[in-house]
Every structure is written in structure tokens, then in C-alpha cells.
Amino acid sequence: MNIEELFEKAEGRRKTAEYADAVKLYKSALSAYRKMADLPGVLDSVLALGDTLRASGEFAAAKAFYEEGLGLAEALEDRYAEADALVGLGLSIRALGDWKRAMQAVNMAEKIYISIEDRHGEAFALWARAGTYRIKGDVKKAVETFRLALDRFRALKDSTGMAYSYCGLGGSSRVANKFDDSEKYYKMANRMFGRLKDRFGLAYSYCGLGNGRRMKGDYKGALDYFKKAGVLYKKIGDRVSYSYTLWSEGTTYKMQGKLDKADGSFKESAEFFRQTKDPRGDIYCILARGEIDYLKGNVKKAKGSFTKGLDQAKGYGFKLEAGYASRLLKGFDKGKGFPVNLP
């Protein structure tokens, strides 16, 4: 098999969300391109590795490949690749908690896409910026920007971009307490991902639909959706997305009063978040474990967790999570309101 065939095989694996296989094949191609000193081949391989590792939640490793890609793209004066590397870098450092630097990288990429008239790139940068607003906790801006991205993708007849924009709108609407809107968006995304045979997208939308059911008190329906999402995420090998599904599952058990089951889900979720260095996920698990302690009568330990969660959220500038931690502390002081069904 020559290098081009190896690379194409890796692309095929990535399209079907077989990320572990794709990474191995891309690494083989990268090694061959390095030996030949084929710099455009090296550039394609490192960017593909960044994309694949980011999709499977390996953010630190993805960041390193994007940084190498960015340097190479600048050296080769490949503006398309430079912009792609910047967006990927932004999405990776955002997941590691640095949403400010992520926003800078995405904005730089958008300027390049505009200058080279890459309409798909512009839409992708908008989508990435919308998600960064959501992580910052600026929900209004997130919804506005996801809508703009959706309009751009629709104009380009890009079904995948539209479906991921619907997912972004679904999640942002949920944290804005607009649960009907959230379910509507996730249903639209789910239908589109089904037609596209996008396994990752299907898992993402199932998790969103589960959270929609959870916020409406349909805990059995929620758990059914989380199970569907979990099966797909396990097959794909995406630990980060699976971690959020586990957190949602744990929260559902907590609302049902099944505290031991909830605790098991939260512990598993926390371990994955630790492995992938996801600070937001870590904060959600700290707050969740605090609630379990409170509900089991370990009041002192619970207050410590809520305070720790608040301090960490403030440290990263996560407005939404800081608000949730403050809400739990207020509930703690009043001695009522638990369990809390956080969106």
C-alpha cells in the first residue's frame, strides 16, 4: 500500500468514527511523509491527526499536532491549512479550559477564511466561536452565533454543518432553560445525523435528547437516550463526550433518589474527565459529588465540594458553572432545594 492509499484508508476510518484505527493509519502515513521530507504530506497528516484526536477527546495531543501544523502551514504559505490549524487549535485549548485564547485563535482563523473567500471555513469558524461563547457562559451570544452559523451552513447546503449547529442550539437553549426549543433542535439534528449515517453526531444528539427528557422530569426516557448515546460513544472511543453522558446519567439517578447508582456514574465520569484534562467536566463532577454527600448527610464535605467547585469555575472564568456552584451554596445555607436538576 502506498502512502496515498494509506492516507485515504485513514480518512475512511475517520469518516466512520473509527478513531483509534484512523490515528494508527495517519501516524504510519506521517512517518512515511517525514522520511521522504514531503512537507505538504506531513502537513495534511498532522492536521488530520489533530482533528481525529480532538474528536476522540485527546485534547492535549491534538493541540500539539495543530501547533506543528500551524508552523508548517505558515512556512509553506498555505493559508487554508493555517486557518484550519488555528480553528482546531482553538477548539482543543477551549476544551482544556482556556476559552480566551481559543476565541483569539478562532477569530484569527475567521479573518483568514474571509480573506481567501472560503465560505465553508467562515461558517465553521462561526460555529467554533458560538461554542466558545457557551463555554465562557455567554449563553445569549452562543445562541445568536449558532443561528448565524446555521444560516451560513444552510446557504452552503452543508447538512453536516447544519446538524452540528442544531446540536449547539440544543445545548445552549437547554442552559437558557428553554427546554422545548432544546428538544426541537436536538430532534432535527438527530434526524439529519441518521440520514448522514454520522455515528458521532447521532450519539451527540441522543445525549441532548436525554437531557431534554431529564429537564422535563421524564427520567426513564432520559436514561433510554443516555444508554443509546453511551453505546455509540464506547464504540467510537470518545471518552469526553461519554463522560458528559455519564454525568447526565448520574444526575438522572440522583433525581430519582438512586444515590449509589448516581455516585457510581459520577465516579466513572470524573475519572474520564481527569484523564482528558477537561476542567469544566471536573467542576460538574465536584458539584455532583457534593450533592450526593449532602443527600447522604455528610454536610461538611458537601459544603467543601461546592466551595471548591465555585473557586475552580471562577478561576477559569466559567460564568455558567460559577452560577451553578453559587446556587448550590445558597441552597446549602437555606437547607433546602436538593437534589438540584442542573441543565
Helices and strands as residue ranges (DSSP letters): H 3-15, H 19-36, H 39-55, H 59-76, H 79-95, H 99-115, H 119-136, H 139-155, H 159-175, H 179-196, H 199-215, H 219-236, H 239-255, H 259-276, H 279-295, H 299-316, H 319-334
